[in-house]
C-alpha cells in the first residue's frame, strides 16, 4: 500500500504541470505507449511492474546503484503508463 501511495504521489507531483520537468524515461515510455492499444499498454505495464519488483528485491539483497537505477527506470516507465491511460480517459 505504501508503494502505491508513493507512486501516486510521483505521478501527481511531476506530470508536467506548473513547468515541472518530466523524467526522460517517463516521457519516452508515454510517447511509445501512446501508439498501442490499451490492452497492450496494460500488458506492458505488467511486465515492467514485475521488473520493478525484481529490481527492488535485488536492491534489498544487495544495495547497488545499478539495482536502484533499474527500479527508478521501472517506476518512471509505469508513470508513463499512467500518463497515457489518463489522457485516454480525458
N, C-alpha and C positions, 0 to 999 in steps of 0.2 A: 504494500500500500504506500509506503514512504517513497519507493522508487517512482510510482505513478505520479504522486504529488510533485516530486522533483521534476519529472519530465514535463508535466503540465505547466509548471512554473517557467521552465525554459521556453516552452512553446509560446506562452503568453507574453513572456518578457522580451523576446527578441524576434518578433515576427516581421520586422522591417518597419514597424510603426514608429513614429516620432524620430525618424532619422537614424534609428539603431541599425548597425551593420548586421547582416545575416551571415552566419558562418558559410564559407565557400562550399563545404561538403553538403550542407543542408540545401543550399541554392542549386547545386548541381544535381542532387538527387531529385529535388522537386521538378526541375526542368525536364529531366529524363522521364520521370514517372508521369508527368502531365500527359504524355502521349499514349499511355497504356490504359486499358480498360480497368475499371475499379477492382474487379476480381483479381487481375494480375498485380495491381498495386498492393492489394492485401496479401496475396501470396508472397510477394517480395518482402513485405513487412514482416511476415512470419519468419522468413529465412534470416533477415537482418536481426530480428529480435533474438533468435537463437544464437547468432554470432555474438551479439552484445552480451548475452548471458554467459557464453563461454569465455569471452574476454574478461568479464568481471570475475569469473571463477578463477581464471589464470592469475589475475591480479591478487585475488585473495590468497592463492597458494604462494605466489612469489611476486611481490610488488615490483614490477619493472615498468619503465617508461613506455615500452612498446605495448604492453597489455593495456595500459591506461590510454594510450593513443588510439588503440583499436576500439576500446569501449567508447571513447569520445566520438570517433567516426560513426560507430553504430548508432549512438544516441542522436547525433546530428542527422543521420540518414532517416531515422524514424521521425524526427521533427519535420523533415521534408515530406514524408508521407502524410503527416497531419496537415501540413500546408496545402497539399494537393487536394486532399479529401475535403477540407474546409472550404476551399474555393469552389468545389463542385456542389457543395450544399448551399452556397450563397446565391 
